[in-house]
């Protein structure tokens, strides 16, 4: 019985590979016929496809897995890798993947997200019900339309990445990688450094001295500026869930609130910024565009 199952599994794998190979050749023919791409090359072993997108001269490499199309291919555009697992299905094609015009990173979210900007239809609650309207306004104002590729990161497994988004390791692997970065971060440094002393047993802000609060805020400013490295030129980073909006002194400069301080330093580092306040939840949203 075990031998039969192994044979059946092996036989199905061969069928899948042959079917995937034939389908891949048809997809290549469609790419060539579309007049959207040039220099289209399918490797002899049919494990990779390379081509150039005519609209922006982007160099694209697609790595084909053994059980294609049941497993998503790996896509690299100008040396930036895209994880398309959350939006891929066996009905998808290589060409259809380039309808996805934005790459979005959501912090502190351990569930895969997919959907569209227009209309705003998403399969998970990362934006929160009260904030839905303001996210719609943000997307509309910055002309964020189409089908984005969503990636999520949390220290808890389940999403695209299990990692600390503020870590050097993650940031260095994703320099200039994202069109949009959303920073609610319910449980990481963004939350703790506003609400507690991360490095002293989680004491609440109310129990910290003024100097300790200022140290917290200065650390958080540095982390936020470091995180902006993953944003593409012209991309957006959006901070929300400002918890402890109290006066602070950072590098000798006094600020009425932490959002004021973060706005100042983002501006100093080449971002244009805008503060929005949701009418219903009263949450603050700081939106910064990388110039």
C-alpha positions as a Markdown table, in Angstrom:
| # | Residue | x | y | z |
|---|---|---|---|---|
| 1 | Unk | 0.0 | 0.0 | 0.0 |
| 2 | Unk | 2.8 | 2.4 | 0.9 |
| 3 | Unk | 4.6 | 1.6 | -2.4 |
| 4 | Unk | 1.4 | 2.3 | -4.3 |
| 5 | Unk | 0.9 | 5.6 | -2.6 |
| 6 | Unk | 4.5 | 6.6 | -3.4 |
| 7 | Unk | 4.1 | 5.6 | -7.0 |
| 8 | Unk | 0.8 | 7.5 | -7.3 |
| 9 | Unk | 2.4 | 10.6 | -5.7 |
| 10 | Unk | 5.4 | 10.4 | -8.1 |
| 11 | Unk | 3.2 | 9.9 | -11.1 |
| 12 | Unk | 1.1 | 12.9 | -10.2 |
| 13 | Unk | 4.2 | 15.0 | -9.8 |
| 14 | Unk | 5.3 | 14.1 | -13.3 |
| 15 | Unk | 1.9 | 15.0 | -14.7 |
| 16 | Unk | 2.0 | 18.3 | -12.8 |
| 17 | Unk | 5.4 | 19.1 | -14.2 |
| 18 | Unk | 4.5 | 18.3 | -17.8 |
| 19 | Unk | 1.2 | 20.3 | -17.5 |
| 20 | Unk | 3.1 | 23.2 | -15.9 |
| 21 | Unk | 5.7 | 23.1 | -18.7 |
| 22 | Unk | 3.2 | 23.3 | -21.5 |
| 23 | Unk | 1.2 | 26.0 | -19.7 |
| 24 | Unk | 4.4 | 28.0 | -19.1 |
| 25 | Unk | 5.2 | 27.9 | -22.8 |
| 26 | Unk | 1.8 | 29.3 | -23.6 |
| 27 | Unk | 2.3 | 32.1 | -21.0 |
| 28 | Unk | 5.6 | 33.0 | -22.6 |
| 29 | Unk | 3.8 | 33.3 | -26.0 |
| 30 | Unk | 1.3 | 35.6 | -24.4 |
| 31 | Unk | 4.0 | 37.8 | -22.9 |
| 32 | Unk | 5.6 | 38.2 | -26.3 |
| 33 | Unk | 2.2 | 38.9 | -27.9 |
| 34 | Unk | 1.4 | 41.6 | -25.4 |
| 35 | Unk | 4.0 | 44.1 | -26.6 |
| 36 | Unk | 4.6 | 45.1 | -23.0 |
| 37 | Unk | 7.9 | 43.2 | -22.6 |
| 38 | Unk | 11.0 | 42.6 | -24.5 |
| 39 | Unk | 14.1 | 40.3 | -24.3 |
| 40 | Unk | 11.9 | 37.4 | -23.1 |
| 41 | Unk | 14.0 | 34.3 | -22.5 |
| 42 | Unk | 12.9 | 31.0 | -21.1 |
| 43 | Unk | 15.8 | 29.0 | -19.8 |
| 44 | Unk | 16.5 | 25.6 | -21.4 |
| 45 | Unk | 15.5 | 23.7 | -18.2 |
| 46 | Unk | 12.3 | 25.9 | -18.0 |
| 47 | Unk | 13.2 | 26.8 | -14.5 |
| 48 | Unk | 13.4 | 30.6 | -15.0 |
| 49 | Unk | 12.1 | 33.4 | -17.3 |
| 50 | Unk | 13.9 | 36.7 | -17.8 |
| 51 | Unk | 12.5 | 39.8 | -19.6 |
| 52 | Unk | 12.4 | 43.6 | -19.5 |
| 53 | Unk | 9.3 | 45.6 | -18.9 |
| 54 | Unk | 9.2 | 48.2 | -21.7 |
| 55 | Unk | 7.3 | 50.9 | -19.7 |
| 56 | Unk | 10.1 | 51.4 | -17.2 |
| 57 | Unk | 13.0 | 49.2 | -18.4 |
| 58 | Unk | 12.7 | 47.1 | -15.3 |
| 59 | Unk | 14.7 | 43.8 | -15.4 |
| 60 | Unk | 12.5 | 40.9 | -14.3 |
| 61 | Unk | 13.5 | 37.4 | -13.3 |
| 62 | Unk | 10.9 | 34.7 | -12.6 |
| 63 | Unk | 12.0 | 31.5 | -10.9 |
| 64 | Unk | 9.6 | 28.6 | -11.7 |
| 65 | Unk | 9.1 | 26.0 | -9.0 |
| 66 | Unk | 8.9 | 22.3 | -9.7 |
| 67 | Unk | 5.1 | 22.0 | -9.1 |
| 68 | Unk | 4.2 | 25.2 | -11.0 |
| 69 | Unk | 1.5 | 26.5 | -11.3 |
| 70 | Unk | 0.3 | 25.0 | -7.9 |
| 71 | Unk | 3.2 | 26.8 | -6.2 |
| 72 | Unk | 3.9 | 30.5 | -6.7 |
| 73 | Unk | 7.0 | 31.5 | -8.7 |
| 74 | Unk | 9.6 | 33.8 | -7.2 |
| 75 | Unk | 9.7 | 37.2 | -8.8 |
| 76 | Unk | 12.6 | 39.7 | -8.7 |
| 77 | Unk | 12.3 | 43.2 | -10.2 |
| 78 | Unk | 15.5 | 45.2 | -10.4 |
| 79 | Unk | 17.1 | 43.0 | -7.7 |
| 80 | Unk | 14.0 | 43.5 | -5.4 |
| 81 | Unk | 12.3 | 40.2 | -4.5 |
| 82 | Unk | 8.6 | 40.0 | -4.3 |
| 83 | Unk | 6.7 | 37.5 | -2.2 |
| 84 | Unk | 3.5 | 36.8 | -4.2 |
| 85 | Unk | 2.3 | 33.7 | -2.2 |
| 86 | Unk | -0.6 | 35.5 | -0.7 |
| 87 | Unk | -2.0 | 36.5 | -4.1 |
| 88 | Unk | -1.1 | 33.5 | -6.2 |
| 89 | Unk | -3.4 | 30.7 | -7.2 |
| 90 | Unk | -3.1 | 27.9 | -9.8 |
| 91 | Unk | -5.3 | 30.1 | -12.1 |
| 92 | Unk | -2.7 | 33.0 | -11.9 |
| 93 | Unk | -0.2 | 33.6 | -14.6 |
| 94 | Unk | 3.2 | 35.3 | -14.8 |
| 95 | Unk | 1.7 | 38.1 | -16.8 |
| 96 | Unk | -1.1 | 38.7 | -14.3 |
| 97 | Unk | 1.4 | 39.2 | -11.5 |
| 98 | Unk | 2.5 | 42.5 | -13.0 |
| 99 | Unk | -1.0 | 44.0 | -12.6 |
| 100 | Unk | 0.1 | 44.4 | -8.9 |
| 101 | Unk | 1.4 | 47.9 | -8.9 |
| 102 | Unk | 2.2 | 48.5 | -5.2 |
| 103 | Unk | 4.1 | 46.6 | -2.6 |
| 104 | Unk | 2.8 | 47.1 | 1.0 |
| 105 | Unk | 4.3 | 46.1 | 4.3 |
| 106 | Unk | 2.0 | 46.0 | 7.4 |
| 107 | Unk | 3.7 | 45.8 | 10.8 |
| 108 | Unk | 2.5 | 43.8 | 13.8 |
| 109 | Unk | 0.2 | 41.6 | 11.8 |
| 110 | Unk | 0.6 | 37.9 | 11.8 |
| 111 | Unk | -2.0 | 37.0 | 9.2 |
| 112 | Unk | -1.6 | 37.1 | 5.4 |
| 113 | Unk | -3.5 | 40.0 | 3.8 |
| 114 | Unk | -4.8 | 40.4 | 0.3 |
| 115 | Unk | -7.2 | 42.6 | -1.5 |
| 116 | Unk | -7.5 | 45.8 | -3.6 |
| 117 | Unk | -7.2 | 49.5 | -3.1 |
| 118 | Unk | -10.1 | 50.4 | -5.3 |
| 119 | Unk | -12.5 | 49.5 | -4.0 |
| 120 | Unk | -10.8 | 49.0 | -0.6 |
| 121 | Unk | -11.6 | 45.3 | -0.1 |
| 122 | Unk | -9.2 | 43.5 | 2.3 |
| 123 | Unk | -9.5 | 40.0 | 3.9 |
| 124 | Unk | -8.2 | 41.0 | 7.3 |
| 125 | Unk | -8.7 | 43.7 | 10.0 |
| 126 | Unk | -5.3 | 45.3 | 10.2 |
| 127 | Unk | -6.8 | 48.8 | 9.6 |
| 128 | Unk | -9.5 | 48.3 | 12.4 |
| 129 | Unk | -13.1 | 49.2 | 11.9 |
| 130 | Unk | -13.1 | 52.8 | 13.3 |
| 131 | Unk | -10.1 | 53.7 | 11.1 |
| 132 | Unk | -11.5 | 52.3 | 7.9 |
| 133 | Unk | -12.8 | 55.6 | 6.6 |
| 134 | Unk | -9.4 | 57.4 | 7.1 |
| 135 | Unk | -7.6 | 54.6 | 5.3 |
| 136 | Unk | -9.9 | 55.0 | 2.4 |
| 137 | Unk | -9.3 | 58.7 | 2.3 |
| 138 | Unk | -5.5 | 58.1 | 2.5 |
| 139 | Unk | -5.6 | 55.7 | -0.4 |
| 140 | Unk | -7.8 | 58.0 | -2.5 |
| 141 | Unk | -5.7 | 61.1 | -1.8 |
| 142 | Unk | -2.5 | 59.4 | -2.9 |
| 143 | Unk | -4.1 | 57.7 | -5.9 |
| 144 | Unk | -3.4 | 54.2 | -4.5 |
| 145 | Unk | -5.4 | 52.1 | -6.9 |
| 146 | Unk | -5.2 | 48.6 | -8.2 |
| 147 | Unk | -4.1 | 45.3 | -6.7 |
| 148 | Unk | -1.2 | 45.6 | -4.2 |
| 149 | Unk | 1.0 | 42.9 | -2.9 |
| 150 | Unk | 0.6 | 42.8 | 0.8 |
| 151 | Unk | 3.4 | 41.5 | 3.1 |
| 152 | Unk | 3.0 | 41.3 | 6.9 |
| 153 | Unk | 5.5 | 41.1 | 9.7 |
| 154 | Unk | 5.2 | 40.2 | 13.3 |
| 155 | Unk | 7.3 | 38.4 | 16.0 |
| 156 | Unk | 4.4 | 35.9 | 16.0 |
| 157 | Unk | 4.3 | 33.4 | 13.1 |
| 158 | Unk | 1.5 | 33.3 | 10.6 |
| 159 | Unk | 2.2 | 36.2 | 8.2 |
| 160 | Unk | 4.8 | 36.8 | 5.5 |
| 161 | Unk | 7.7 | 37.3 | 8.0 |
| 162 | Unk | 8.3 | 36.4 | 11.6 |
| 163 | Unk | 10.8 | 39.0 | 12.6 |
| 164 | Unk | 11.3 | 42.4 | 14.3 |
| 165 | Unk | 10.6 | 45.0 | 11.6 |
| 166 | Unk | 12.9 | 47.5 | 13.3 |
| 167 | Unk | 15.9 | 45.1 | 13.3 |
| 168 | Unk | 19.0 | 45.7 | 11.3 |
| 169 | Unk | 18.7 | 42.3 | 9.7 |
| 170 | Unk | 15.2 | 42.9 | 8.3 |
| 171 | Unk | 15.8 | 46.4 | 7.3 |
| 172 | Unk | 19.1 | 45.7 | 5.5 |
| 173 | Unk | 17.3 | 42.9 | 3.5 |
| 174 | Unk | 14.6 | 45.3 | 2.4 |
| 175 | Unk | 16.2 | 48.6 | 1.6 |
| 176 | Unk | 14.0 | 50.7 | -0.8 |
| 177 | Unk | 11.7 | 47.7 | -1.1 |
| 178 | Unk | 8.2 | 49.0 | -0.3 |
| 179 | Unk | 5.8 | 51.5 | -1.8 |
| 180 | Unk | 3.8 | 51.7 | 1.4 |
| 181 | Unk | 4.6 | 50.8 | 5.0 |
| 182 | Unk | 1.9 | 50.8 | 7.7 |
| 183 | Unk | 3.1 | 51.1 | 11.3 |
| 184 | Unk | 0.4 | 50.3 | 13.8 |
| 185 | Unk | 2.7 | 47.8 | 15.6 |
| 186 | Unk | 0.5 | 46.8 | 18.5 |
| 187 | Unk | 3.2 | 44.9 | 20.4 |
| 188 | Unk | 6.7 | 45.9 | 19.3 |
| 189 | Unk | 9.0 | 48.8 | 20.0 |
| 190 | Unk | 6.5 | 51.3 | 18.4 |
| 191 | Unk | 4.0 | 50.4 | 21.2 |
| 192 | Unk | 6.3 | 49.7 | 24.1 |
| 193 | Unk | 8.5 | 52.8 | 23.8 |
| 194 | Unk | 5.4 | 55.0 | 23.8 |
| 195 | Unk | 3.7 | 53.3 | 26.7 |
| 196 | Unk | 6.3 | 51.7 | 28.9 |
| 197 | Unk | 10.0 | 51.5 | 29.6 |
| 198 | Unk | 11.0 | 48.6 | 27.2 |
| 199 | Unk | 14.3 | 48.0 | 29.0 |
| 200 | Unk | 13.2 | 48.1 | 32.6 |
| 201 | Unk | 10.5 | 45.5 | 33.2 |
| 202 | Unk | 7.8 | 47.2 | 31.3 |
| 203 | Unk | 7.1 | 50.1 | 33.7 |
| 204 | Unk | 4.3 | 52.4 | 32.6 |
| 205 | Unk | 5.0 | 55.8 | 31.2 |
| 206 | Unk | 3.4 | 57.4 | 34.2 |
| 207 | Unk | 6.0 | 55.8 | 36.5 |
| 208 | Unk | 9.0 | 57.0 | 34.5 |
| 209 | Unk | 11.0 | 60.1 | 35.2 |
| 210 | Unk | 11.0 | 62.9 | 32.6 |
| 211 | Unk | 14.5 | 61.9 | 31.6 |
| 212 | Unk | 13.5 | 58.3 | 31.1 |
| 213 | Unk | 10.5 | 59.3 | 28.9 |
| 214 | Unk | 12.8 | 61.4 | 26.8 |
| 215 | Unk | 15.3 | 58.5 | 26.4 |
| 216 | Unk | 12.4 | 56.3 | 25.3 |
| 217 | Unk | 11.2 | 58.9 | 22.7 |
| 218 | Unk | 14.7 | 59.4 | 21.4 |
| 219 | Unk | 15.2 | 55.7 | 20.9 |
| 220 | Unk | 11.9 | 55.5 | 19.1 |
| 221 | Unk | 12.7 | 58.4 | 16.8 |
| 222 | Unk | 15.9 | 56.6 | 15.7 |
| 223 | Unk | 14.1 | 53.3 | 15.1 |
| 224 | Unk | 11.4 | 55.1 | 13.0 |
| 225 | Unk | 14.1 | 56.9 | 10.9 |
| 226 | Unk | 15.9 | 53.6 | 10.4 |
| 227 | Unk | 12.6 | 51.9 | 9.3 |
| 228 | Unk | 12.1 | 54.5 | 6.6 |
| 229 | Unk | 15.0 | 52.9 | 4.7 |
| 230 | Unk | 12.7 | 50.2 | 3.5 |
| 231 | Unk | 10.5 | 52.8 | 1.7 |
| 232 | Unk | 11.0 | 53.5 | -2.0 |
| 233 | Unk | 11.6 | 56.9 | -3.3 |
| 234 | Unk | 8.2 | 58.5 | -3.6 |
| 235 | Unk | 6.8 | 55.9 | -1.2 |
| 236 | Unk | 4.6 | 56.4 | 1.8 |
| 237 | Unk | 5.2 | 55.4 | 5.5 |
| 238 | Unk | 2.2 | 55.8 | 7.8 |
| 239 | Unk | 2.4 | 55.8 | 11.6 |
| 240 | Unk | -0.6 | 55.4 | 13.8 |
| 241 | Unk | -1.6 | 54.5 | 17.3 |
| 242 | Unk | 0.2 | 57.3 | 19.0 |
| 243 | Unk | -0.4 | 56.4 | 22.6 |
| 244 | Unk | 1.6 | 58.7 | 24.9 |
| 245 | Unk | 1.1 | 62.2 | 23.4 |
| 246 | Unk | 3.0 | 64.1 | 26.1 |
| 247 | Unk | 5.7 | 66.8 | 26.0 |
| 248 | Unk | 9.2 | 65.5 | 25.3 |
| 249 | Unk | 12.7 | 66.8 | 24.8 |
| 250 | Unk | 14.8 | 65.1 | 22.2 |
| 251 | Unk | 18.4 | 66.1 | 21.4 |
| 252 | Unk | 17.8 | 69.3 | 23.3 |
| 253 | Unk | 14.7 | 70.3 | 21.4 |
| 254 | Unk | 11.3 | 70.6 | 23.1 |
| 255 | Unk | 8.2 | 69.2 | 21.5 |
| 256 | Unk | 4.5 | 69.4 | 22.7 |
| 257 | Unk | 3.9 | 65.8 | 21.6 |
| 258 | Unk | 5.8 | 62.8 | 20.3 |
| 259 | Unk | 4.0 | 63.1 | 16.9 |
| 260 | Unk | 5.4 | 66.6 | 16.7 |
| 261 | Unk | 8.9 | 65.3 | 17.3 |
| 262 | Unk | 8.5 | 62.5 | 14.8 |
| 263 | Unk | 7.1 | 65.0 | 12.2 |
| 264 | Unk | 10.1 | 67.3 | 12.7 |
| 265 | Unk | 12.8 | 64.5 | 12.3 |
| 266 | Unk | 11.0 | 63.0 | 9.3 |
| 267 | Unk | 11.0 | 66.4 | 7.6 |
| 268 | Unk | 14.7 | 66.8 | 8.5 |
| 269 | Unk | 15.4 | 63.5 | 6.7 |
| 270 | Unk | 13.7 | 64.5 | 3.4 |
| 271 | Unk | 10.1 | 63.5 | 4.0 |
| 272 | Unk | 7.0 | 65.6 | 3.4 |
| 273 | Unk | 4.5 | 64.9 | 6.2 |
| 274 | Unk | 0.9 | 65.3 | 7.0 |
| 275 | Unk | -1.1 | 64.7 | 10.3 |
| 276 | Unk | -4.6 | 63.4 | 10.0 |
| 277 | Unk | -7.0 | 62.7 | 13.0 |
| 278 | Unk | -9.8 | 60.2 | 12.5 |
| 279 | Unk | -13.1 | 61.8 | 13.5 |
| 280 | Unk | -14.6 | 58.7 | 15.1 |
| 281 | Unk | -11.6 | 57.0 | 16.9 |
| 282 | Unk | -9.6 | 60.3 | 17.4 |
| 283 | Unk | -6.5 | 58.3 | 16.4 |
| 284 | Unk | -3.6 | 60.2 | 15.0 |
| 285 | Unk | -2.2 | 59.2 | 11.6 |
| 286 | Unk | 1.1 | 60.6 | 10.5 |
| 287 | Unk | 1.7 | 60.1 | 6.8 |
| 288 | Unk | 5.2 | 60.8 | 5.4 |
| 289 | Unk | 6.3 | 60.7 | 1.7 |
| 290 | Unk | 9.9 | 59.9 | 0.8 |
| 291 | Unk | 11.2 | 62.7 | -1.5 |
